[in-house]
Amino acid sequence: MNRLFTFLFLSLLFNIVQAQLRSPEYQKGKAILSGTIANYSPDDHPDLKIGAPNIVMGAAETLFPTIEADGSFKINIPLYHNTQVRMTIGKADIVILLSPDKETNVAVNLSNPQGKQFVFSGQYATINNEWCQPELITRIAPVYRNGDILDSIAGISANEFKKRCIDQYKQCVAHNNTKTQFSEDTRTLANLSCAFDCIENLNATRYCLQTAYQKKENITREQASTAFANFDFPANFYDFLKSFPVNHPLALYCYNYRNVISGELYELHHDPLKFEKYLLSKAALTKEEQALIRQYETALKTGIPFQQGSELIALIAKYPKEYNEFSQKLFTKAKEYLSHIMQDSTCLMVDYIRAIYMRSSLYNLKPLTTQQEAMATEITNPIFLGIIQDMNRQMQPRAKVTTKKYSVCEAPKVSEEELLSALVDRHKGKVQFIDFWATWCGGCRRTIKEYEPIKKELGENVAFVYLTGPSSIEKTWKILIQDIVGEHYWLNEKQWGYLWKHFQMKGLPMYLVIDKQGNIVKRFTHVTRKELEELLKQEINK
């Protein structure tokens, strides 16, 4: 009896300790996520993905746990602090709170009803189990993806849209606060998550209203963008941040904290040409480059698609000095604006603005610039500071041993019109997968990693070919491709521009599957790893 009492007491004490979250601290390490998937079958079960966030970079590294024949898996997830990671399996999409150097286990059964599909044990088991319950509201969906909501907001003002978003958020908080069967920490994190999703919608106000207008009028995206070219926010629009928990001590536990920063850095006036105008005033542009910017301006004003997007991207990449100067001005202005709203220049959110100013260098695998180092010295949050310092150390010149088979190839000496055919001819008789990507494209890099395991399965039966253009910094490209098995081509402006126009690309990535006869059998922007593997196998077996 005494032993049973002791066990129950310790179990209760463990849950109490778990329920008392402290402010997250910088703690670089690897969280362990293990689990089992009920009724697992390698033939028909969906892929399992883990998104491991890096708050400074504002993105998540996608990891693919190896699932054993019995449905079990175990993976080490690199983290800089206690935080939620995102797990997707089939149609299920959840976040899981993990801690570096601690283990969390999950039993997955997707045939169970909602709330019982995931059962957690180990670190943060209480919070993770409660998080999955349908009685708790943990997400507010993006407005721009909901057709019914878009119909209801067409024609309203920015302030009216703001009121709707904030009212929805308040209703979610009020609902969660009545669910006292859940721990206070779980309800706090759920409310924080709702707050940050609400801010994402508020930060996307112009885009939401523009998309609603586009849907109502049944016009193109370019035409709608032209209609909103002179869109201005009310002078006090962003004052709502003062009443949101953007500086809450537990904020960085949330996977979606990155939503608090506006992509337009809280500018009240929208100007899609602001950097191009800066180039015109500061850079020694050629007449051709000036003409390109004028053509882009005309396209924006008239609402017609701009067909020279690749040339414009290459132009921007050509002037890194001006881009760095421009970015510094934008971030300094945003930092000062947020400091004024918050009445605190050292709060978490203002520190976050400082931290993400480092992204441009770190994303391109370069050490911080002098200007970035200067702003980094103002950061007081130890998590942001620790991540930046660690990543900056990694950006120093490195000697890397690689055993992967990648090759840097020279493009065939043919005309732009014949380039793709010449590339395809190099592997005629074999199935080919051609990837159009760029080093600066986050989606491109995530999907490359997602598809990488296919190469182990298909061996020499498929030629993997990667094409990029001059908008990718060549030095960065040469580092990144060391981890990408296949043939790599860095095309010049004319070659890349021709292919961009030929396929009428509007963005990246873009993929082609080529059959053994050299014909394009599929073009797409994304399919799952399993779908791509099946497609390639079908072509191999023909």
C-alpha positions in Angstrom: 0.0 0.0 0.0 2.8 2.4 0.9 4.5 1.6 -2.4 1.3 2.3 -4.3 0.8 5.6 -2.4 4.4 6.6 -3.2 3.9 5.8 -6.9 0.6 7.8 -7.1 2.3 10.7 -5.2 5.2 10.8 -7.6 2.9 10.6 -10.6 0.9 13.6 -9.3 4.1 15.5 -8.5 5.5 14.8 -12.0 2.3 16.2 -13.6 2.4 19.3 -11.4 6.0 19.9 -12.3 5.1 19.5 -16.0 2.3 21.9 -15.6 4.5 24.7 -14.4 6.2 25.9 -17.5 9.1 28.3 -17.1 10.3 30.8 -19.7 12.2 28.9 -22.4 16.0 29.1 -22.3 18.7 28.7 -24.9 19.6 25.0 -24.8 21.1 23.7 -28.0 20.5 19.9 -28.2 18.5 17.1 -29.8 15.0 16.3 -28.6 14.0 12.6 -29.0 10.7 11.8 -30.6 9.8 8.1 -30.6 6.5 6.4 -31.4 4.5 3.6 -33.0 2.0 3.8 -35.8 -0.9 1.3 -35.4 -1.8 -0.8 -38.5 1.2 0.4 -40.3 1.8 -0.9 -43.8 4.8 0.4 -45.9 2.7 0.0 -49.1 -0.2 2.3 -48.3 0.7 4.3 -45.2 1.2 8.1 -45.7 4.6 9.8 -45.2 5.6 11.0 -41.8 7.2 14.4 -41.6 8.6 16.5 -38.7 9.0 20.2 -39.0 11.8 21.4 -36.6 11.6 25.2 -36.3 14.4 27.7 -36.2 12.7 30.9 -34.8 15.5 33.2 -36.1 15.2 31.8 -39.7 11.4 31.8 -39.5 11.3 28.4 -41.1 11.3 24.7 -40.2 13.8 22.0 -41.2 11.8 19.1 -42.6 12.9 15.7 -41.2 11.7 12.3 -42.3 11.8 9.6 -39.6 12.5 6.1 -40.8 9.5 3.9 -40.0 10.3 0.3 -39.2 8.3 -2.7 -40.5 6.4 -2.8 -37.2 5.4 0.9 -37.4 7.9 2.1 -34.8 10.1 5.2 -35.3 12.7 7.2 -33.4 14.3 10.4 -34.4 16.6 13.0 -32.9 15.3 16.5 -33.6 17.8 19.5 -33.4 16.4 22.3 -31.3 17.8 25.4 -29.7 15.2 25.6 -27.0 12.0 24.0 -25.7 9.5 24.5 -28.4 6.7 22.9 -30.4 7.6 20.9 -33.6 5.1 20.1 -36.3 4.2 16.5 -37.2 2.2 15.6 -40.3 1.0 12.1 -41.1 -1.7 11.5 -43.6 -4.3 14.2 -43.1 -3.4 14.7 -39.5 -1.3 17.8 -38.7 -0.4 18.5 -35.1 2.3 20.3 -33.1 4.2 18.6 -30.2 6.0 20.3 -27.4 9.5 18.9 -27.1 12.6 19.6 -25.0 16.3 19.3 -26.1 17.9 16.1 -24.7 14.5 14.7 -23.5 12.4 12.0 -25.0 8.7 12.2 -25.9 6.8 9.1 -27.1 3.6 9.1 -29.2 1.3 6.2 -30.1 -0.5 7.0 -33.4 -3.7 5.4 -34.5 -5.4 7.4 -37.2 -8.5 5.2 -37.3 -9.4 6.5 -33.8 -11.7 9.5 -33.4 -10.2 13.0 -33.0 -8.7 13.4 -29.6 -7.6 9.8 -29.4 -5.4 9.5 -32.5 -2.3 10.5 -30.6 -1.4 9.4 -27.1 1.8 10.9 -25.6 4.1 9.8 -22.8 7.4 11.2 -21.6 8.4 14.9 -21.6 5.4 17.3 -21.7 2.9 14.3 -22.0 0.1 16.2 -20.2 0.3 19.3 -22.4 0.7 17.3 -25.6 -2.3 15.0 -24.8 -4.5 17.9 -23.9 -3.5 19.8 -27.0 -5.0 17.2 -29.2 -8.5 17.4 -27.6 -11.2 18.8 -29.9 -12.7 20.8 -27.0 -9.6 23.1 -27.0 -9.1 25.7 -29.8 -5.5 25.8 -30.8 -5.6 27.3 -34.3 -7.2 30.1 -36.2 -7.2 29.4 -39.9 -5.8 31.8 -42.5 -8.6 34.0 -43.9 -7.2 34.0 -47.4 -7.7 30.3 -47.7 -11.4 30.3 -46.7 -13.7 31.1 -49.6 -16.8 31.7 -47.4 -15.0 34.2 -45.2 -13.5 35.9 -48.3 -17.1 36.4 -49.6 -18.0 38.0 -46.3 -15.2 40.6 -46.2 -15.2 41.8 -49.8 -15.4 45.6 -49.8 -14.9 46.1 -46.1 -12.3 48.5 -44.6 -9.0 47.6 -43.0 -10.3 48.6 -39.6 -13.5 46.5 -40.1 -11.4 43.5 -41.0 -9.2 44.1 -37.9 -12.3 44.2 -35.6 -13.5 40.9 -37.0 -10.2 39.2 -36.5 -9.8 40.5 -33.0 -13.4 39.5 -32.0 -12.7 36.0 -33.3 -9.6 35.8 -31.2 -11.3 37.0 -28.1 -14.0 34.4 -28.6 -11.4 31.7 -28.8 -9.7 32.8 -25.6 -13.0 33.0 -23.8 -13.9 29.5 -25.0 -10.5 28.1 -23.9 -10.7 29.7 -20.5 -13.9 27.8 -19.7 -12.2 24.5 -20.3 -10.8 24.1 -16.8 -10.4 20.3 -17.3 -7.2 21.2 -19.1 -4.1 22.5 -17.3 -3.4 26.2 -17.1 -0.2 25.8 -19.1 -2.0 24.1 -22.0 -4.8 26.7 -22.1 -2.1 29.5 -22.0 -0.2 28.0 -24.9 -3.5 27.4 -26.9 -4.4 31.1 -26.3 -1.0 32.2 -27.4 -1.2 30.1 -30.5 -4.6 31.6 -31.4 -3.1 35.1 -30.8 -0.2 34.5 -33.2 -2.6 33.1 -35.9 -4.8 36.1 -35.5 -1.8 38.4 -35.9 -0.9 36.5 -39.1 -4.4 37.3 -40.5 -4.0 40.9 -39.4 -0.6 41.2 -41.0 -2.2 39.9 -44.2 -5.0 42.4 -44.1 -4.2 43.9 -47.5 -3.7 40.5 -49.1 -7.0 39.1 -47.6 -9.0 42.1 -48.8 -7.4 42.0 -52.2 -8.0 38.2 -52.5 -11.7 38.8 -51.5 -12.0 41.5 -54.2 -10.4 39.2 -56.8 -12.8 36.4 -55.9 -15.9 38.7 -56.0 -15.0 40.3 -59.3 -13.7 37.1 -60.8 -10.5 38.8 -62.1 -6.9 37.8 -62.2 -4.4 38.2 -59.3 -2.6 40.9 -61.3 -5.8 42.9 -61.9 -6.7 42.7 -58.2 -3.2 43.8 -57.2 -3.5 46.8 -59.5 -6.8 47.7 -57.8 -5.0 47.7 -54.4 -1.8 49.4 -55.6 -2.5 52.5 -53.5 -3.8 50.6 -50.4 -2.9 52.4 -47.2 -3.4 51.3 -43.6 -5.0 53.7 -41.1 -2.3 55.5 -39.1 -3.0 53.6 -35.9 -3.7 50.2 -37.5 -0.9 48.3 -35.8 -1.6 49.6 -32.3 -3.5 46.4 -31.8 -0.1 44.8 -31.0 -0.1 46.5 -27.6 -3.0 44.4 -26.5 -1.6 41.1 -27.8 0.7 38.7 -25.9 3.6 39.2 -28.3 6.0 39.5 -25.4 4.6 36.8 -23.2 7.3 34.8 -21.3 6.0 31.5 -22.8 5.6 32.9 -26.4 8.7 31.0 -27.9 7.2 27.7 -26.9 4.7 28.2 -29.8 5.5 26.8 -33.2 3.7 29.8 -34.8 5.4 32.7 -33.0 7.0 33.7 -36.3 3.6 34.9 -37.4 3.9 38.1 -35.3 6.3 39.8 -37.8 4.7 41.3 -40.9 6.3 40.5 -44.2 5.9 44.2 -45.0 7.6 45.2 -41.7 4.6 47.2 -40.6 4.7 49.8 -43.4 1.4 51.7 -43.6 1.8 52.3 -47.3 2.1 49.3 -49.7 4.6 49.8 -52.5 5.6 46.7 -54.4 8.3 48.7 -56.2 10.1 50.1 -53.2 13.3 48.2 -53.7 13.3 48.7 -57.5 12.9 52.5 -56.9 15.8 52.4 -54.5 17.9 50.7 -57.2 17.0 53.4 -59.7 18.1 56.1 -57.3 21.2 54.4 -55.8 22.7 51.9 -58.3 24.5 52.5 -61.5 22.0 50.5 -63.6 22.4 49.9 -67.3 19.8 51.3 -69.7 18.5 47.7 -70.1 18.1 47.3 -66.4 16.3 50.6 -66.0 14.0 49.6 -68.9 13.3 46.2 -67.2 12.2 48.0 -64.0 10.0 50.4 -66.0 8.4 47.4 -67.8 7.7 45.8 -64.4 6.1 49.1 -63.2 3.9 49.2 -66.3 2.8 45.6 -65.7 1.8 46.4 -62.1 -0.1 49.5 -63.1 -2.0 47.8 -65.9 -2.7 44.5 -64.2 -1.0 42.3 -66.7 1.3 39.4 -65.9 4.9 40.3 -66.0 6.8 37.8 -68.2 10.3 38.7 -67.2 10.2 37.7 -63.6 13.4 35.7 -63.8 15.4 38.6 -65.2 14.0 40.8 -62.4 15.1 38.4 -59.7 18.6 38.1 -61.3 18.8 41.9 -61.4 18.0 42.2 -57.7 20.7 39.5 -56.9 23.2 41.5 -58.9 23.2 44.4 -56.5 23.8 42.9 -53.0 25.4 46.1 -51.6 22.2 48.1 -52.4 20.0 45.3 -51.1 21.8 45.2 -47.8 21.6 49.0 -47.4 17.9 48.9 -48.3 17.2 46.1 -45.8 19.1 47.9 -43.1 16.9 51.0 -43.5 13.7 48.9 -43.5 14.6 47.0 -40.4 15.8 50.0 -38.5 12.5 51.8 -39.4 10.5 48.7 -38.3 12.5 48.4 -35.0 11.9 52.1 -34.2 8.2 51.8 -35.1 7.6 48.7 -32.9 9.6 50.2 -30.0 7.3 53.2 -30.2 4.2 51.1 -30.2 5.4 48.8 -27.3 7.1 51.7 -25.4 10.0 49.2 -24.9 13.0 48.8 -27.2 14.2 45.7 -25.4 11.0 43.6 -25.5 10.8 40.2 -27.1 9.0 41.4 -30.3 11.5 44.2 -31.0 14.3 41.8 -30.4 12.7 39.5 -32.9 12.8 42.2 -35.5 16.5 42.6 -34.8 17.0 38.8 -35.0 15.4 38.3 -38.4 17.5 41.0 -39.9 20.2 38.4 -39.8 18.4 36.0 -42.1 19.7 37.3 -45.5 23.2 36.3 -44.6 22.6 33.2 -42.6 20.2 31.8 -45.3 22.9 32.3 -47.9 25.5 30.6 -45.7 27.4 33.8 -45.2 28.8 35.4 -42.0 26.9 38.4 -40.7 27.7 41.7 -42.3 29.1 44.6 -40.3 25.6 46.2 -40.1 24.0 43.0 -39.0 26.6 42.5 -36.3 25.9 46.0 -35.0 22.2 45.3 -34.7 22.9 41.9 -33.1 24.7 43.7 -30.2 21.3 45.3 -29.3 19.6 41.9 -28.8 18.9 41.0 -25.2 16.9 37.8 -25.6 19.3 34.9 -25.0 17.6 32.5 -27.4 17.8 34.8 -30.3 21.3 35.7 -29.5 22.4 32.1 -29.0 21.0 30.9 -32.3 22.6 33.8 -34.2 26.0 33.3 -32.6 25.8 29.5 -33.2 24.7 29.9 -36.9 27.3 32.6 -37.5 30.0 30.3 -36.3 28.8 27.7 -38.7 29.0 30.2 -41.6 32.7 30.5 -41.2 34.9 28.8 -43.9 34.5 25.0 -43.4 36.1 21.9 -44.6 33.4 19.4 -45.4 33.8 15.8 -46.2 31.1 14.5 -48.4 30.4 11.0 -49.8 27.3 11.9 -51.7 27.4 11.7 -55.5 26.8 15.2 -56.8 28.3 16.7 -59.9 28.6 20.2 -61.2 27.9 20.1 -65.0 28.4 22.6 -67.8 25.4 23.5 -69.9 25.4 22.2 -73.5 26.8 24.7 -76.0 23.5 25.1 -77.9 20.9 27.8 -78.3 18.5 28.6 -75.5 15.7 27.0 -77.5 17.6 23.7 -77.8 18.9 23.7 -74.2 16.3 21.5 -72.6 16.3 19.0 -75.4 20.1 18.8 -75.2 19.9 18.2 -71.4 17.3 15.5 -71.8 19.3 13.8 -74.6 22.2 13.3 -72.1 20.1 10.7 -70.3 17.8 9.4 -73.1 16.7 5.9 -72.4 16.5 6.6 -68.7 13.7 8.2 -66.6 14.6 11.7 -65.6 13.5 14.1 -62.9 14.3 17.8 -63.5 14.1 20.3 -60.7 13.9 24.0 -61.3 15.0 25.7 -58.1 16.9 28.6 -56.5 19.0 28.8 -53.3 16.8 31.6 -51.9 13.6 29.6 -52.3 12.7 28.0 -49.0 10.1 25.8 -50.6 12.6 24.5 -53.1 15.1 23.6 -50.4 12.5 21.8 -48.2 11.2 19.8 -51.1 14.7 18.8 -52.3 15.2 17.3 -48.8 11.8 15.7 -48.8 12.5 13.9 -52.1 16.1 13.0 -51.3 15.3 9.5 -49.8 13.8 8.4 -53.2 17.3 8.2 -54.6 18.3 5.4 -52.3 15.2 3.4 -53.4 15.5 4.0 -57.2 19.3 3.8 -57.5 20.6 4.3 -61.0 17.2 4.0 -62.7 16.5 7.7 -62.6 18.6 10.7 -63.6 18.1 13.6 -61.1 18.9 16.9 -62.7 18.8 20.3 -60.9 18.7 23.6 -62.8 19.1 27.1 -61.3 19.7 30.5 -62.6 21.8 33.6 -61.9 19.4 34.8 -59.1 21.1 32.0 -57.0 24.3 33.2 -55.5 26.9 30.9 -57.1 29.0 30.5 -53.9 25.9 29.5 -51.9 24.8 27.2 -54.7 28.2 25.4 -54.6 27.9 24.7 -50.9 24.2 23.6 -50.9 24.5 21.1 -53.8 27.1 19.1 -51.8 24.1 17.6 -50.0 22.0 17.0 -53.2 22.7 13.8 -55.2 22.4 14.4 -58.9 23.6 16.7 -61.7 23.7 20.4 -61.1 23.6 23.2 -63.7 24.0 26.9 -63.0 22.5 28.5 -66.1 23.2 32.0 -67.4 20.6 34.7 -67.6 19.6 34.0 -71.2 19.3 30.2 -70.7 17.3 30.6 -67.5 15.2 33.4 -68.8 14.2 31.4 -71.9 13.1 28.4 -69.8 11.2 30.6 -67.5 9.2 32.1 -70.4 8.9 28.8 -72.2 7.2 27.1 -69.2 5.4 30.4 -68.3 6.7 30.0 -64.7 5.3 32.3 -62.1 7.4 31.0 -59.2 9.6 28.2 -57.9 9.9 25.3 -57.5 8.8 23.6 -60.7 9.4 19.9 -61.7 9.4 17.8 -64.8 9.3 14.0 -65.1 10.8 12.8 -68.4 10.1 9.3 -69.8 12.7 7.0 -71.4 11.9 8.4 -74.8 12.6 12.0 -73.7 9.0 13.2 -73.4 7.6 15.3 -70.6 5.0 13.1 -68.9 4.3 15.3 -65.9 4.9 18.9 -64.8 4.1 19.9 -61.2 5.0 22.2 -58.4 4.7 19.6 -55.6 3.6 16.1 -55.0 4.3 14.0 -51.9 7.4 11.9 -51.7 5.3 8.7 -52.0 3.4 10.1 -55.1 6.7 11.0 -56.8 8.2 7.6 -56.1 5.2 5.8 -57.5 5.2 8.0 -60.6 8.9 7.4 -61.3 8.4 3.7 -60.7 5.6 3.6 -63.3 7.9 5.2 -65.9 10.8 2.9 -65.0 8.6 -0.2 -65.5 7.2 0.8 -68.9 
